[in-house]
Each structure stands twice: as C-alpha cells, then as structure tokens.
C-alpha cells in the first residue's frame, strides 16, 4: 500500500477501534512517522493551552485546583483498591454502576487530573501510593493469611513504569533532568540560550520517536489481546496507552521551556537558575 493509504488506515482504524493485522502493518510502515510526528506536536500545543486554562481556573478559584481534586481522587482510588481486594464490594459497585465500575472508579480521577496545572505530579504521587498499597496488602496476604491475589506482583511494575515516565516529564519542566547546568552557567548568555534551545529541540525529536514507537507497541498489544498476567480481563494496552500520552505531555514541557528561555533571553535575568527536584514549575 502507499504511504497515504497507510496514513488513512492508521487514523480511521484508530478512531474506530477496528484494529486488525492490516492496521498493525500500517503502524509498522513509514506512514506512522507522518501521522504521529505532527500528532505529537499538535497534542503538545493542545496540552499547552489546557494548562493555560487550568492556570486561569486556579486564578478564579484563588487556590490550587489540587485542593479540590486530590481528596476526590484519593476517595475514588481508595474505593478502587477496596473493590480490587474485596469481591463483595466489587460486586456491589459493579451493580450500582451497571457494570461500568472500572470506568467509574478510574475514569473520574483521570478527568479530575485534567483540571490540574501539572497533572504529572498527581500521576506520580498516586501511582506510587497505589503501587505501595498493592505490595503492602500482598505481603500481608502472603505471610499473614497464606494467600495472595496473583496480580499483586504484575500490576506494580506497570504502575512503576507510569510513575517513572511521568516523573521524567515533570522533571523536564523543572529542568532537573539532564540539565548539565554546572557547565552551562560558565558560558555566555548566547551560549546558554543556544544549548538550552538545543536541549529542548532534542527533547521534541525524542518525543516524536517515542510516541511513534510506543504507539506501534500499544496497537500490537491491543491486536494480540494481551492481558496483564494474573488477571482475567485487565488489558495490557491500558497501561501501554499512557506512554504516548506521557511523551506528548513531555513535548509540551519542552515547548514551555523554549518559550520561557526566549522570554529570559530578551530580559535581564539569569538564563539558568538553580533547579530543585520536586519544586514548583
């Protein structure tokens, strides 16, 4: 097939959810680069304006949106963990939600995260909390009750993957990830601006590469109906799908850094400031 037809196949099949071997072959072709390259940049721009809207919402509220979203996210994730380990409660929630309990317990926290200025921070924190809770409960079950749910050793590594990559996206914005500031502070103002811009351009290229390749891996996992080991119906692509989104968000952070560096270069302040891991963006 031609590159154009492959591009049409990728877009139409992805939007419809009709994934088959023909679509997987199209994802493996060069057409995937022509689809996901612009998609990465377009998604980064959309995420950029989403963050501006979140900032405007915080300004109107007069406080961080996390003061509202975090208690609700913690509540829903607590309910999700309870349902995961206690079957009677899971049956109750499934009945109350008409069989859409997973969408209810996980989908609502995801929607709430979209109202936050830095969703990566929330994703990292709660991925770690849920991962630690699963491991902690699994250890108690194993050594205290001589029983253990089989997925308690397979879900945490997937959550760790999510935590690590979204943490990297946050640290790109904080400039604590591969910044080499010790050397660059010795350069002149133009030299600092050049290398900072060079870094962020490389990050954008890297994001396009990762979004394209992880999208291929995600659709291949989807086509193979791969499930998470130890579960009956938890699909592995649900976790894989977070990776392209993560690197689109990382591209947003690179664009934000470029705009910030341009403003600093036009001003009189220092180009490179002391970065702190876990600081404010």
MODELLER restraints for C-alpha pairs under 7 A, 6 or more apart:
rsr = mdl.restraints
at = mdl.atoms
rsr.add(forms.Gaussian(group=physical.xy_distance, feature=features.Distance(at['CA:3:A'], at['CA:31:A']), mean=5.20, stdev=0.5))
rsr.add(forms.Gaussian(group=physical.xy_distance, feature=features.Distance(at['CA:6:A'], at['CA:26:A']), mean=5.09, stdev=0.5))
rsr.add(forms.Gaussian(group=physical.xy_distance, feature=features.Distance(at['CA:6:A'], at['CA:31:A']), mean=5.86, stdev=0.5))
rsr.add(forms.Gaussian(group=physical.xy_distance, feature=features.Distance(at['CA:7:A'], at['CA:31:A']), mean=5.32, stdev=0.5))
rsr.add(forms.Gaussian(group=physical.xy_distance, feature=features.Distance(at['CA:7:A'], at['CA:32:A']), mean=6.80, stdev=0.5))
rsr.add(forms.Gaussian(group=physical.xy_distance, feature=features.Distance(at['CA:7:A'], at['CA:35:A']), mean=6.37, stdev=0.5))
rsr.add(forms.Gaussian(group=physical.xy_distance, feature=features.Distance(at['CA:9:A'], at['CA:23:A']), mean=6.38, stdev=0.5))
rsr.add(forms.Gaussian(group=physical.xy_distance, feature=features.Distance(at['CA:9:A'], at['CA:26:A']), mean=6.89, stdev=0.5))
rsr.add(forms.Gaussian(group=physical.xy_distance, feature=features.Distance(at['CA:10:A'], at['CA:23:A']), mean=6.26, stdev=0.5))
rsr.add(forms.Gaussian(group=physical.xy_distance, feature=features.Distance(at['CA:10:A'], at['CA:26:A']), mean=6.35, stdev=0.5))
rsr.add(forms.Gaussian(group=physical.xy_distance, feature=features.Distance(at['CA:10:A'], at['CA:27:A']), mean=6.47, stdev=0.5))
rsr.add(forms.Gaussian(group=physical.xy_distance, feature=features.Distance(at['CA:13:A'], at['CA:19:A']), mean=6.00, stdev=0.5))
rsr.add(forms.Gaussian(group=physical.xy_distance, feature=features.Distance(at['CA:13:A'], at['CA:23:A']), mean=6.88, stdev=0.5))
rsr.add(forms.Gaussian(group=physical.xy_distance, feature=features.Distance(at['CA:19:A'], at['CA:223:A']), mean=6.16, stdev=0.5))
rsr.add(forms.Gaussian(group=physical.xy_distance, feature=features.Distance(at['CA:20:A'], at['CA:223:A']), mean=6.14, stdev=0.5))
rsr.add(forms.Gaussian(group=physical.xy_distance, feature=features.Distance(at['CA:24:A'], at['CA:219:A']), mean=6.66, stdev=0.5))
rsr.add(forms.Gaussian(group=physical.xy_distance, feature=features.Distance(at['CA:24:A'], at['CA:220:A']), mean=6.28, stdev=0.5))
rsr.add(forms.Gaussian(group=physical.xy_distance, feature=features.Distance(at['CA:27:A'], at['CA:216:A']), mean=5.73, stdev=0.5))
rsr.add(forms.Gaussian(group=physical.xy_distance, feature=features.Distance(at['CA:28:A'], at['CA:216:A']), mean=6.65, stdev=0.5))
rsr.add(forms.Gaussian(group=physical.xy_distance, feature=features.Distance(at['CA:32:A'], at['CA:212:A']), mean=6.51, stdev=0.5))
rsr.add(forms.Gaussian(group=physical.xy_distance, feature=features.Distance(at['CA:33:A'], at['CA:212:A']), mean=6.27, stdev=0.5))
rsr.add(forms.Gaussian(group=physical.xy_distance, feature=features.Distance(at['CA:36:A'], at['CA:208:A']), mean=6.85, stdev=0.5))
rsr.add(forms.Gaussian(group=physical.xy_distance, feature=features.Distance(at['CA:36:A'], at['CA:211:A']), mean=6.76, stdev=0.5))
rsr.add(forms.Gaussian(group=physical.xy_distance, feature=features.Distance(at['CA:36:A'], at['CA:212:A']), mean=5.56, stdev=0.5))
rsr.add(forms.Gaussian(group=physical.xy_distance, feature=features.Distance(at['CA:37:A'], at['CA:208:A']), mean=5.27, stdev=0.5))
rsr.add(forms.Gaussian(group=physical.xy_distance, feature=features.Distance(at['CA:40:A'], at['CA:208:A']), mean=5.99, stdev=0.5))
rsr.add(forms.Gaussian(group=physical.xy_distance, feature=features.Distance(at['CA:40:A'], at['CA:211:A']), mean=7.00, stdev=0.5))
rsr.add(forms.Gaussian(group=physical.xy_distance, feature=features.Distance(at['CA:40:A'], at['CA:248:A']), mean=5.34, stdev=0.5))
rsr.add(forms.Gaussian(group=physical.xy_distance, feature=features.Distance(at['CA:43:A'], at['CA:248:A']), mean=6.02, stdev=0.5))
rsr.add(forms.Gaussian(group=physical.xy_distance, feature=features.Distance(at['CA:44:A'], at['CA:248:A']), mean=5.37, stdev=0.5))
rsr.add(forms.Gaussian(group=physical.xy_distance, feature=features.Distance(at['CA:44:A'], at['CA:249:A']), mean=5.95, stdev=0.5))
rsr.add(forms.Gaussian(group=physical.xy_distance, feature=features.Distance(at['CA:44:A'], at['CA:251:A']), mean=5.55, stdev=0.5))
rsr.add(forms.Gaussian(group=physical.xy_distance, feature=features.Distance(at['CA:44:A'], at['CA:252:A']), mean=4.36, stdev=0.5))
rsr.add(forms.Gaussian(group=physical.xy_distance, feature=features.Distance(at['CA:45:A'], at['CA:252:A']), mean=6.51, stdev=0.5))
rsr.add(forms.Gaussian(group=physical.xy_distance, feature=features.Distance(at['CA:47:A'], at['CA:249:A']), mean=6.59, stdev=0.5))
rsr.add(forms.Gaussian(group=physical.xy_distance, feature=features.Distance(at['CA:47:A'], at['CA:252:A']), mean=6.39, stdev=0.5))
rsr.add(forms.Gaussian(group=physical.xy_distance, feature=features.Distance(at['CA:48:A'], at['CA:252:A']), mean=5.80, stdev=0.5))
rsr.add(forms.Gaussian(group=physical.xy_distance, feature=features.Distance(at['CA:51:A'], at['CA:117:A']), mean=5.24, stdev=0.5))
rsr.add(forms.Gaussian(group=physical.xy_distance, feature=features.Distance(at['CA:54:A'], at['CA:115:A']), mean=5.58, stdev=0.5))
rsr.add(forms.Gaussian(group=physical.xy_distance, feature=features.Distance(at['CA:54:A'], at['CA:116:A']), mean=5.81, stdev=0.5))
rsr.add(forms.Gaussian(group=physical.xy_distance, feature=features.Distance(at['CA:54:A'], at['CA:117:A']), mean=5.23, stdev=0.5))
rsr.add(forms.Gaussian(group=physical.xy_distance, feature=features.Distance(at['CA:55:A'], at['CA:117:A']), mean=6.11, stdev=0.5))
rsr.add(forms.Gaussian(group=physical.xy_distance, feature=features.Distance(at['CA:58:A'], at['CA:64:A']), mean=5.35, stdev=0.5))
rsr.add(forms.Gaussian(group=physical.xy_distance, feature=features.Distance(at['CA:58:A'], at['CA:65:A']), mean=5.84, stdev=0.5))
rsr.add(forms.Gaussian(group=physical.xy_distance, feature=features.Distance(at['CA:65:A'], at['CA:115:A']), mean=6.89, stdev=0.5))
rsr.add(forms.Gaussian(group=physical.xy_distance, feature=features.Distance(at['CA:65:A'], at['CA:116:A']), mean=5.85, stdev=0.5))
rsr.add(forms.Gaussian(group=physical.xy_distance, feature=features.Distance(at['CA:66:A'], at['CA:116:A']), mean=6.37, stdev=0.5))
rsr.add(forms.Gaussian(group=physical.xy_distance, feature=features.Distance(at['CA:69:A'], at['CA:112:A']), mean=5.86, stdev=0.5))
rsr.add(forms.Gaussian(group=physical.xy_distance, feature=features.Distance(at['CA:73:A'], at['CA:109:A']), mean=4.97, stdev=0.5))
rsr.add(forms.Gaussian(group=physical.xy_distance, feature=features.Distance(at['CA:76:A'], at['CA:105:A']), mean=5.45, stdev=0.5))
rsr.add(forms.Gaussian(group=physical.xy_distance, feature=features.Distance(at['CA:76:A'], at['CA:109:A']), mean=6.90, stdev=0.5))
rsr.add(forms.Gaussian(group=physical.xy_distance, feature=features.Distance(at['CA:77:A'], at['CA:105:A']), mean=6.68, stdev=0.5))
rsr.add(forms.Gaussian(group=physical.xy_distance, feature=features.Distance(at['CA:80:A'], at['CA:105:A']), mean=5.70, stdev=0.5))
rsr.add(forms.Gaussian(group=physical.xy_distance, feature=features.Distance(at['CA:83:A'], at['CA:89:A']), mean=5.34, stdev=0.5))
rsr.add(forms.Gaussian(group=physical.xy_distance, feature=features.Distance(at['CA:83:A'], at['CA:90:A']), mean=4.17, stdev=0.5))
rsr.add(forms.Gaussian(group=physical.xy_distance, feature=features.Distance(at['CA:84:A'], at['CA:90:A']), mean=6.72, stdev=0.5))
rsr.add(forms.Gaussian(group=physical.xy_distance, feature=features.Distance(at['CA:93:A'], at['CA:101:A']), mean=6.03, stdev=0.5))
rsr.add(forms.Gaussian(group=physical.xy_distance, feature=features.Distance(at['CA:94:A'], at['CA:100:A']), mean=6.42, stdev=0.5))
rsr.add(forms.Gaussian(group=physical.xy_distance, feature=features.Distance(at['CA:94:A'], at['CA:101:A']), mean=4.99, stdev=0.5))
rsr.add(forms.Gaussian(group=physical.xy_distance, feature=features.Distance(at['CA:113:A'], at['CA:119:A']), mean=5.56, stdev=0.5))
rsr.add(forms.Gaussian(group=physical.xy_distance, feature=features.Distance(at['CA:120:A'], at['CA:166:A']), mean=5.35, stdev=0.5))
rsr.add(forms.Gaussian(group=physical.xy_distance, feature=features.Distance(at['CA:120:A'], at['CA:167:A']), mean=6.46, stdev=0.5))
rsr.add(forms.Gaussian(group=physical.xy_distance, feature=features.Distance(at['CA:120:A'], at['CA:170:A']), mean=5.88, stdev=0.5))
rsr.add(forms.Gaussian(group=physical.xy_distance, feature=features.Distance(at['CA:121:A'], at['CA:170:A']), mean=6.85, stdev=0.5))
rsr.add(forms.Gaussian(group=physical.xy_distance, feature=features.Distance(at['CA:123:A'], at['CA:163:A']), mean=6.75, stdev=0.5))
rsr.add(forms.Gaussian(group=physical.xy_distance, feature=features.Distance(at['CA:124:A'], at['CA:163:A']), mean=4.63, stdev=0.5))
rsr.add(forms.Gaussian(group=physical.xy_distance, feature=features.Distance(at['CA:124:A'], at['CA:166:A']), mean=6.43, stdev=0.5))
rsr.add(forms.Gaussian(group=physical.xy_distance, feature=features.Distance(at['CA:124:A'], at['CA:167:A']), mean=6.02, stdev=0.5))
rsr.add(forms.Gaussian(group=physical.xy_distance, feature=features.Distance(at['CA:127:A'], at['CA:159:A']), mean=5.76, stdev=0.5))
rsr.add(forms.Gaussian(group=physical.xy_distance, feature=features.Distance(at['CA:127:A'], at['CA:163:A']), mean=5.80, stdev=0.5))
rsr.add(forms.Gaussian(group=physical.xy_distance, feature=features.Distance(at['CA:128:A'], at['CA:163:A']), mean=6.77, stdev=0.5))
rsr.add(forms.Gaussian(group=physical.xy_distance, feature=features.Distance(at['CA:131:A'], at['CA:156:A']), mean=4.95, stdev=0.5))
rsr.add(forms.Gaussian(group=physical.xy_distance, feature=features.Distance(at['CA:131:A'], at['CA:159:A']), mean=6.26, stdev=0.5))
rsr.add(forms.Gaussian(group=physical.xy_distance, feature=features.Distance(at['CA:134:A'], at['CA:152:A']), mean=5.98, stdev=0.5))
rsr.add(forms.Gaussian(group=physical.xy_distance, feature=features.Distance(at['CA:135:A'], at['CA:152:A']), mean=6.40, stdev=0.5))
rsr.add(forms.Gaussian(group=physical.xy_distance, feature=features.Distance(at['CA:138:A'], at['CA:148:A']), mean=5.82, stdev=0.5))
rsr.add(forms.Gaussian(group=physical.xy_distance, feature=features.Distance(at['CA:138:A'], at['CA:152:A']), mean=5.98, stdev=0.5))
rsr.add(forms.Gaussian(group=physical.xy_distance, feature=features.Distance(at['CA:141:A'], at['CA:147:A']), mean=5.27, stdev=0.5))
rsr.add(forms.Gaussian(group=physical.xy_distance, feature=features.Distance(at['CA:141:A'], at['CA:148:A']), mean=5.26, stdev=0.5))
rsr.add(forms.Gaussian(group=physical.xy_distance, feature=features.Distance(at['CA:142:A'], at['CA:148:A']), mean=5.19, stdev=0.5))
rsr.add(forms.Gaussian(group=physical.xy_distance, feature=features.Distance(at['CA:150:A'], at['CA:230:A']), mean=4.66, stdev=0.5))
rsr.add(forms.Gaussian(group=physical.xy_distance, feature=features.Distance(at['CA:151:A'], at['CA:229:A']), mean=6.48, stdev=0.5))
rsr.add(forms.Gaussian(group=physical.xy_distance, feature=features.Distance(at['CA:151:A'], at['CA:230:A']), mean=4.39, stdev=0.5))
rsr.add(forms.Gaussian(group=physical.xy_distance, feature=features.Distance(at['CA:151:A'], at['CA:231:A']), mean=5.99, stdev=0.5))
rsr.add(forms.Gaussian(group=physical.xy_distance, feature=features.Distance(at['CA:154:A'], at['CA:228:A']), mean=6.97, stdev=0.5))
rsr.add(forms.Gaussian(group=physical.xy_distance, feature=features.Distance(at['CA:154:A'], at['CA:229:A']), mean=6.23, stdev=0.5))
rsr.add(forms.Gaussian(group=physical.xy_distance, feature=features.Distance(at['CA:158:A'], at['CA:239:A']), mean=6.77, stdev=0.5))
rsr.add(forms.Gaussian(group=physical.xy_distance, feature=features.Distance(at['CA:165:A'], at['CA:246:A']), mean=6.87, stdev=0.5))
rsr.add(forms.Gaussian(group=physical.xy_distance, feature=features.Distance(at['CA:166:A'], at['CA:246:A']), mean=5.98, stdev=0.5))
rsr.add(forms.Gaussian(group=physical.xy_distance, feature=features.Distance(at['CA:169:A'], at['CA:249:A']), mean=6.97, stdev=0.5))
rsr.add(forms.Gaussian(group=physical.xy_distance, feature=features.Distance(at['CA:169:A'], at['CA:250:A']), mean=4.72, stdev=0.5))
rsr.add(forms.Gaussian(group=physical.xy_distance, feature=features.Distance(at['CA:171:A'], at['CA:177:A']), mean=5.46, stdev=0.5))
rsr.add(forms.Gaussian(group=physical.xy_distance, feature=features.Distance(at['CA:172:A'], at['CA:253:A']), mean=6.57, stdev=0.5))
rsr.add(forms.Gaussian(group=physical.xy_distance, feature=features.Distance(at['CA:173:A'], at['CA:253:A']), mean=5.22, stdev=0.5))
rsr.add(forms.Gaussian(group=physical.xy_distance, feature=features.Distance(at['CA:173:A'], at['CA:257:A']), mean=6.68, stdev=0.5))
rsr.add(forms.Gaussian(group=physical.xy_distance, feature=features.Distance(at['CA:173:A'], at['CA:281:A']), mean=6.58, stdev=0.5))
rsr.add(forms.Gaussian(group=physical.xy_distance, feature=features.Distance(at['CA:174:A'], at['CA:275:A']), mean=6.43, stdev=0.5))
rsr.add(forms.Gaussian(group=physical.xy_distance, feature=features.Distance(at['CA:174:A'], at['CA:281:A']), mean=5.77, stdev=0.5))
rsr.add(forms.Gaussian(group=physical.xy_distance, feature=features.Distance(at['CA:175:A'], at['CA:275:A']), mean=6.24, stdev=0.5))
rsr.add(forms.Gaussian(group=physical.xy_distance, feature=features.Distance(at['CA:176:A'], at['CA:275:A']), mean=5.91, stdev=0.5))
rsr.add(forms.Gaussian(group=physical.xy_distance, feature=features.Distance(at['CA:176:A'], at['CA:276:A']), mean=6.72, stdev=0.5))
rsr.add(forms.Gaussian(group=physical.xy_distance, feature=features.Distance(at['CA:176:A'], at['CA:277:A']), mean=6.09, stdev=0.5))
rsr.add(forms.Gaussian(group=physical.xy_distance, feature=features.Distance(at['CA:184:A'], at['CA:192:A']), mean=5.92, stdev=0.5))
rsr.add(forms.Gaussian(group=physical.xy_distance, feature=features.Distance(at['CA:185:A'], at['CA:272:A']), mean=6.61, stdev=0.5))
rsr.add(forms.Gaussian(group=physical.xy_distance, feature=features.Distance(at['CA:192:A'], at['CA:271:A']), mean=6.85, stdev=0.5))
rsr.add(forms.Gaussian(group=physical.xy_distance, feature=features.Distance(at['CA:193:A'], at['CA:261:A']), mean=6.86, stdev=0.5))
rsr.add(forms.Gaussian(group=physical.xy_distance, feature=features.Distance(at['CA:193:A'], at['CA:265:A']), mean=6.92, stdev=0.5))
rsr.add(forms.Gaussian(group=physical.xy_distance, feature=features.Distance(at['CA:197:A'], at['CA:258:A']), mean=6.11, stdev=0.5))
rsr.add(forms.Gaussian(group=physical.xy_distance, feature=features.Distance(at['CA:200:A'], at['CA:254:A']), mean=5.06, stdev=0.5))
rsr.add(forms.Gaussian(group=physical.xy_distance, feature=features.Distance(at['CA:200:A'], at['CA:258:A']), mean=6.68, stdev=0.5))
rsr.add(forms.Gaussian(group=physical.xy_distance, feature=features.Distance(at['CA:203:A'], at['CA:251:A']), mean=6.85, stdev=0.5))
rsr.add(forms.Gaussian(group=physical.xy_distance, feature=features.Distance(at['CA:203:A'], at['CA:254:A']), mean=6.49, stdev=0.5))
rsr.add(forms.Gaussian(group=physical.xy_distance, feature=features.Distance(at['CA:204:A'], at['CA:251:A']), mean=5.37, stdev=0.5))
rsr.add(forms.Gaussian(group=physical.xy_distance, feature=features.Distance(at['CA:204:A'], at['CA:254:A']), mean=6.62, stdev=0.5))
rsr.add(forms.Gaussian(group=physical.xy_distance, feature=features.Distance(at['CA:207:A'], at['CA:247:A']), mean=5.31, stdev=0.5))
rsr.add(forms.Gaussian(group=physical.xy_distance, feature=features.Distance(at['CA:207:A'], at['CA:248:A']), mean=6.66, stdev=0.5))
rsr.add(forms.Gaussian(group=physical.xy_distance, feature=features.Distance(at['CA:207:A'], at['CA:251:A']), mean=6.07, stdev=0.5))
rsr.add(forms.Gaussian(group=physical.xy_distance, feature=features.Distance(at['CA:210:A'], at['CA:247:A']), mean=6.96, stdev=0.5))
rsr.add(forms.Gaussian(group=physical.xy_distance, feature=features.Distance(at['CA:211:A'], at['CA:244:A']), mean=4.51, stdev=0.5))
rsr.add(forms.Gaussian(group=physical.xy_distance, feature=features.Distance(at['CA:211:A'], at['CA:247:A']), mean=6.22, stdev=0.5))
rsr.add(forms.Gaussian(group=physical.xy_distance, feature=features.Distance(at['CA:214:A'], at['CA:243:A']), mean=6.59, stdev=0.5))
rsr.add(forms.Gaussian(group=physical.xy_distance, feature=features.Distance(at['CA:214:A'], at['CA:244:A']), mean=6.09, stdev=0.5))
rsr.add(forms.Gaussian(group=physical.xy_distance, feature=features.Distance(at['CA:215:A'], at['CA:244:A']), mean=6.26, stdev=0.5))
rsr.add(forms.Gaussian(group=physical.xy_distance, feature=features.Distance(at['CA:218:A'], at['CA:237:A']), mean=5.51, stdev=0.5))
rsr.add(forms.Gaussian(group=physical.xy_distance, feature=features.Distance(at['CA:218:A'], at['CA:240:A']), mean=5.45, stdev=0.5))
rsr.add(forms.Gaussian(group=physical.xy_distance, feature=features.Distance(at['CA:218:A'], at['CA:241:A']), mean=6.05, stdev=0.5))
rsr.add(forms.Gaussian(group=physical.xy_distance, feature=features.Distance(at['CA:221:A'], at['CA:236:A']), mean=6.88, stdev=0.5))
rsr.add(forms.Gaussian(group=physical.xy_distance, feature=features.Distance(at['CA:221:A'], at['CA:237:A']), mean=5.74, stdev=0.5))
rsr.add(forms.Gaussian(group=physical.xy_distance, feature=features.Distance(at['CA:222:A'], at['CA:237:A']), mean=5.66, stdev=0.5))
rsr.add(forms.Gaussian(group=physical.xy_distance, feature=features.Distance(at['CA:226:A'], at['CA:235:A']), mean=6.04, stdev=0.5))
rsr.add(forms.Gaussian(group=physical.xy_distance, feature=features.Distance(at['CA:226:A'], at['CA:236:A']), mean=5.73, stdev=0.5))
rsr.add(forms.Gaussian(group=physical.xy_distance, feature=features.Distance(at['CA:227:A'], at['CA:233:A']), mean=6.37, stdev=0.5))
rsr.add(forms.Gaussian(group=physical.xy_distance, feature=features.Distance(at['CA:227:A'], at['CA:234:A']), mean=5.56, stdev=0.5))
rsr.add(forms.Gaussian(group=physical.xy_distance, feature=features.Distance(at['CA:227:A'], at['CA:235:A']), mean=4.26, stdev=0.5))
rsr.add(forms.Gaussian(group=physical.xy_distance, feature=features.Distance(at['CA:227:A'], at['CA:236:A']), mean=5.01, stdev=0.5))
rsr.add(forms.Gaussian(group=physical.xy_distance, feature=features.Distance(at['CA:228:A'], at['CA:234:A']), mean=5.75, stdev=0.5))
rsr.add(forms.Gaussian(group=physical.xy_distance, feature=features.Distance(at['CA:228:A'], at['CA:235:A']), mean=5.83, stdev=0.5))
rsr.add(forms.Gaussian(group=physical.xy_distance, feature=features.Distance(at['CA:228:A'], at['CA:236:A']), mean=5.18, stdev=0.5))
rsr.add(forms.Gaussian(group=physical.xy_distance, feature=features.Distance(at['CA:261:A'], at['CA:271:A']), mean=6.83, stdev=0.5))
rsr.add(forms.Gaussian(group=physical.xy_distance, feature=features.Distance(at['CA:264:A'], at['CA:271:A']), mean=5.90, stdev=0.5))
rsr.add(forms.Gaussian(group=physical.xy_distance, feature=features.Distance(at['CA:265:A'], at['CA:271:A']), mean=6.63, stdev=0.5))
